[in-house]
Amino acid sequence: GLERPVLVAWSFGGLVAMNYVRCEGAGSLAGLALVASSGGRLVPTTPTGAAQARLASRNMLASDLRLNLAGAQAFARLMTASAPDAAWEQETVAALLQLPAYVRRAMGSEQVGPTGERITTNEDLAARLTLPLLVVTGAKDALSDGTALAASYRARFPDAQVLTYAGSGHSPFAEAADRFNADLESF
């Protein structure tokens, strides 16, 4: 029942948001906010922590529970620029462990479009994104290299509002919650 909502997508959620745009179009949206996300390869990015993220992800797929836990803990630590408080880290680890291995494996697979076509990039959707676009990145983001990601968005979408939070990593909404909330409300 929402009328013209702003779609906010974080990290992998950017791929989900772009799948929505691919299948439903952007006409029903008032805006799109992508947070620490390449939008499912809408723009290029080269994460600085890619090797650590791959190892953590591989451990989360292992059949050994100890490796799952170690992988989730390592991945949770990559999500912030500085060590998160214990409660946040525990909640993040628990959330990561709730995702079944078969879903985690599928997240790294090719996507399939509405007519069965294979999708390896969302660059073709850039021209369809004529709605207001907000991009928020963390300058210390090891999972998506926030500074380079912001530069890619600025180059591809010159009318977008692109914000880089100097002290944040992959979770600017948690690391700078007041600023993020104000920026999102303003958008």
Contacts in CASP RR format, 6 or more apart in sequence:
PFRMAT RR
TARGET T0000
AUTHOR 0000-0000-0000
METHOD contacts of the structure
MODEL  1
GLERPVLVAWSFGGLVAMNYVRCEGAGSLAGLALVASSGGRLVPTTPTGA
AQARLASRNMLASDLRLNLAGAQAFARLMTASAPDAAWEQETVAALLQLP
AYVRRAMGSEQVGPTGERITTNEDLAARLTLPLLVVTGAKDALSDGTALA
ASYRARFPDAQVLTYAGSGHSPFAEAADRFNADLESF
4 28 0 8 1.000
4 29 0 8 1.000
4 30 0 8 1.000
5 29 0 8 1.000
5 30 0 8 1.000
6 29 0 8 1.000
6 30 0 8 1.000
6 31 0 8 1.000
6 32 0 8 1.000
6 33 0 8 1.000
6 184 0 8 1.000
6 187 0 8 1.000
7 17 0 8 1.000
7 20 0 8 1.000
7 29 0 8 1.000
7 31 0 8 1.000
7 32 0 8 1.000
7 33 0 8 1.000
8 33 0 8 1.000
8 35 0 8 1.000
8 184 0 8 1.000
9 16 0 8 1.000
9 17 0 8 1.000
9 32 0 8 1.000
9 33 0 8 1.000
9 34 0 8 1.000
9 35 0 8 1.000
9 37 0 8 1.000
9 39 0 8 1.000
10 35 0 8 1.000
10 36 0 8 1.000
10 37 0 8 1.000
10 171 0 8 1.000
10 173 0 8 1.000
11 35 0 8 1.000
11 36 0 8 1.000
11 37 0 8 1.000
11 143 0 8 1.000
11 144 0 8 1.000
11 170 0 8 1.000
12 37 0 8 1.000
12 107 0 8 1.000
13 37 0 8 1.000
13 39 0 8 1.000
14 34 0 8 1.000
14 37 0 8 1.000
14 38 0 8 1.000
14 39 0 8 1.000
14 40 0 8 1.000
14 42 0 8 1.000
15 37 0 8 1.000
15 39 0 8 1.000
15 40 0 8 1.000
15 41 0 8 1.000
15 111 0 8 1.000
15 122 0 8 1.000
17 32 0 8 1.000
17 34 0 8 1.000
17 37 0 8 1.000
17 39 0 8 1.000
18 39 0 8 1.000
18 40 0 8 1.000
18 42 0 8 1.000
18 122 0 8 1.000
18 125 0 8 1.000
19 111 0 8 1.000
19 113 0 8 1.000
21 32 0 8 1.000
21 125 0 8 1.000
21 128 0 8 1.000
21 129 0 8 1.000
22 113 0 8 1.000
22 114 0 8 1.000
22 119 0 8 1.000
22 122 0 8 1.000
22 125 0 8 1.000
23 113 0 8 1.000
23 114 0 8 1.000
25 128 0 8 1.000
26 32 0 8 1.000
26 128 0 8 1.000
26 129 0 8 1.000
26 130 0 8 1.000
26 131 0 8 1.000
27 131 0 8 1.000
29 131 0 8 1.000
30 131 0 8 1.000
30 132 0 8 1.000
31 131 0 8 1.000
31 132 0 8 1.000
31 133 0 8 1.000
31 134 0 8 1.000
31 187 0 8 1.000
32 129 0 8 1.000
32 131 0 8 1.000
32 132 0 8 1.000
32 133 0 8 1.000
32 134 0 8 1.000
33 133 0 8 1.000
33 134 0 8 1.000
33 135 0 8 1.000
33 136 0 8 1.000
33 184 0 8 1.000
33 187 0 8 1.000
34 42 0 8 1.000
34 133 0 8 1.000
34 134 0 8 1.000
34 135 0 8 1.000
34 136 0 8 1.000
34 153 0 8 1.000
35 135 0 8 1.000
35 136 0 8 1.000
35 137 0 8 1.000
35 172 0 8 1.000
35 173 0 8 1.000
35 180 0 8 1.000
36 136 0 8 1.000
36 137 0 8 1.000
36 138 0 8 1.000
36 141 0 8 1.000
36 143 0 8 1.000
36 144 0 8 1.000
36 146 0 8 1.000
36 149 0 8 1.000
36 169 0 8 1.000
36 170 0 8 1.000
36 171 0 8 1.000
36 172 0 8 1.000
37 144 0 8 1.000
38 44 0 8 1.000
38 45 0 8 1.000
38 144 0 8 1.000
38 149 0 8 1.000
38 152 0 8 1.000
39 122 0 8 1.000
40 121 0 8 1.000
40 122 0 8 1.000
41 120 0 8 1.000
41 121 0 8 1.000
41 122 0 8 1.000
41 123 0 8 1.000
42 121 0 8 1.000
42 122 0 8 1.000
42 123 0 8 1.000
42 125 0 8 1.000
42 126 0 8 1.000
42 156 0 8 1.000
43 123 0 8 1.000
43 149 0 8 1.000
43 152 0 8 1.000
43 153 0 8 1.000
43 155 0 8 1.000
43 156 0 8 1.000
44 152 0 8 1.000
45 144 0 8 1.000
45 145 0 8 1.000
45 146 0 8 1.000
45 148 0 8 1.000
45 149 0 8 1.000
45 152 0 8 1.000
46 145 0 8 1.000
46 148 0 8 1.000
47 53 0 8 1.000
47 141 0 8 1.000
47 142 0 8 1.000
47 143 0 8 1.000
47 144 0 8 1.000
47 145 0 8 1.000
48 142 0 8 1.000
48 145 0 8 1.000
49 78 0 8 1.000
49 142 0 8 1.000
49 143 0 8 1.000
52 74 0 8 1.000
52 78 0 8 1.000
52 142 0 8 1.000
53 75 0 8 1.000
53 78 0 8 1.000
53 142 0 8 1.000
53 143 0 8 1.000
55 71 0 8 1.000
55 74 0 8 1.000
56 71 0 8 1.000
56 72 0 8 1.000
56 74 0 8 1.000
56 75 0 8 1.000
56 78 0 8 1.000
57 71 0 8 1.000
57 75 0 8 1.000
57 104 0 8 1.000
59 67 0 8 1.000
59 68 0 8 1.000
59 70 0 8 1.000
59 71 0 8 1.000
59 72 0 8 1.000
59 74 0 8 1.000
60 67 0 8 1.000
60 68 0 8 1.000
60 71 0 8 1.000
60 72 0 8 1.000
60 75 0 8 1.000
60 96 0 8 1.000
60 97 0 8 1.000
60 99 0 8 1.000
60 101 0 8 1.000
60 104 0 8 1.000
61 101 0 8 1.000
61 104 0 8 1.000
61 105 0 8 1.000
62 68 0 8 1.000
68 97 0 8 1.000
69 93 0 8 1.000
69 97 0 8 1.000
71 96 0 8 1.000
72 92 0 8 1.000
72 93 0 8 1.000
72 96 0 8 1.000
72 97 0 8 1.000
73 89 0 8 1.000
73 93 0 8 1.000
75 96 0 8 1.000
76 84 0 8 1.000
76 89 0 8 1.000
76 92 0 8 1.000
76 93 0 8 1.000
76 96 0 8 1.000
77 83 0 8 1.000
77 84 0 8 1.000
77 89 0 8 1.000
78 142 0 8 1.000
78 143 0 8 1.000
78 170 0 8 1.000
79 92 0 8 1.000
79 143 0 8 1.000
79 169 0 8 1.000
79 170 0 8 1.000
79 171 0 8 1.000
80 88 0 8 1.000
80 168 0 8 1.000
80 169 0 8 1.000
80 170 0 8 1.000
80 171 0 8 1.000
80 174 0 8 1.000
80 175 0 8 1.000
81 138 0 8 1.000
81 140 0 8 1.000
81 141 0 8 1.000
81 167 0 8 1.000
81 168 0 8 1.000
81 169 0 8 1.000
81 175 0 8 1.000
82 175 0 8 1.000
83 89 0 8 1.000
84 92 0 8 1.000
84 174 0 8 1.000
88 174 0 8 1.000
110 118 0 8 1.000
110 119 0 8 1.000
110 120 0 8 1.000
111 118 0 8 1.000
111 119 0 8 1.000
111 120 0 8 1.000
112 118 0 8 1.000
112 119 0 8 1.000
113 119 0 8 1.000
126 156 0 8 1.000
126 157 0 8 1.000
129 157 0 8 1.000
132 161 0 8 1.000
132 187 0 8 1.000
133 153 0 8 1.000
133 157 0 8 1.000
133 159 0 8 1.000
133 160 0 8 1.000
133 161 0 8 1.000
134 160 0 8 1.000
134 161 0 8 1.000
134 162 0 8 1.000
134 163 0 8 1.000
134 183 0 8 1.000
134 184 0 8 1.000
134 187 0 8 1.000
135 149 0 8 1.000
135 150 0 8 1.000
135 153 0 8 1.000
135 157 0 8 1.000
135 160 0 8 1.000
135 161 0 8 1.000
135 162 0 8 1.000
135 163 0 8 1.000
136 163 0 8 1.000
136 164 0 8 1.000
136 165 0 8 1.000
136 172 0 8 1.000
136 173 0 8 1.000
136 180 0 8 1.000
136 183 0 8 1.000
137 144 0 8 1.000
137 146 0 8 1.000
137 147 0 8 1.000
137 149 0 8 1.000
137 150 0 8 1.000
137 162 0 8 1.000
137 163 0 8 1.000
137 164 0 8 1.000
137 165 0 8 1.000
137 172 0 8 1.000
138 146 0 8 1.000
138 147 0 8 1.000
138 164 0 8 1.000
138 165 0 8 1.000
138 166 0 8 1.000
138 167 0 8 1.000
138 168 0 8 1.000
138 169 0 8 1.000
138 170 0 8 1.000
138 172 0 8 1.000
138 175 0 8 1.000
139 146 0 8 1.000
139 147 0 8 1.000
139 164 0 8 1.000
139 165 0 8 1.000
139 166 0 8 1.000
139 167 0 8 1.000
139 168 0 8 1.000
139 169 0 8 1.000
140 166 0 8 1.000
140 167 0 8 1.000
140 168 0 8 1.000
140 169 0 8 1.000
141 149 0 8 1.000
141 168 0 8 1.000
141 169 0 8 1.000
141 170 0 8 1.000
142 169 0 8 1.000
142 170 0 8 1.000
143 169 0 8 1.000
143 170 0 8 1.000
144 170 0 8 1.000
146 164 0 8 1.000
146 169 0 8 1.000
147 164 0 8 1.000
150 162 0 8 1.000
150 163 0 8 1.000
150 164 0 8 1.000
153 160 0 8 1.000
153 162 0 8 1.000
154 160 0 8 1.000
154 162 0 8 1.000
161 187 0 8 1.000
163 183 0 8 1.000
165 172 0 8 1.000
165 175 0 8 1.000
165 176 0 8 1.000
165 179 0 8 1.000
165 180 0 8 1.000
167 175 0 8 1.000
167 176 0 8 1.000
168 175 0 8 1.000
168 176 0 8 1.000
169 175 0 8 1.000
172 179 0 8 1.000
172 180 0 8 1.000
173 180 0 8 1.000
173 181 0 8 1.000
END
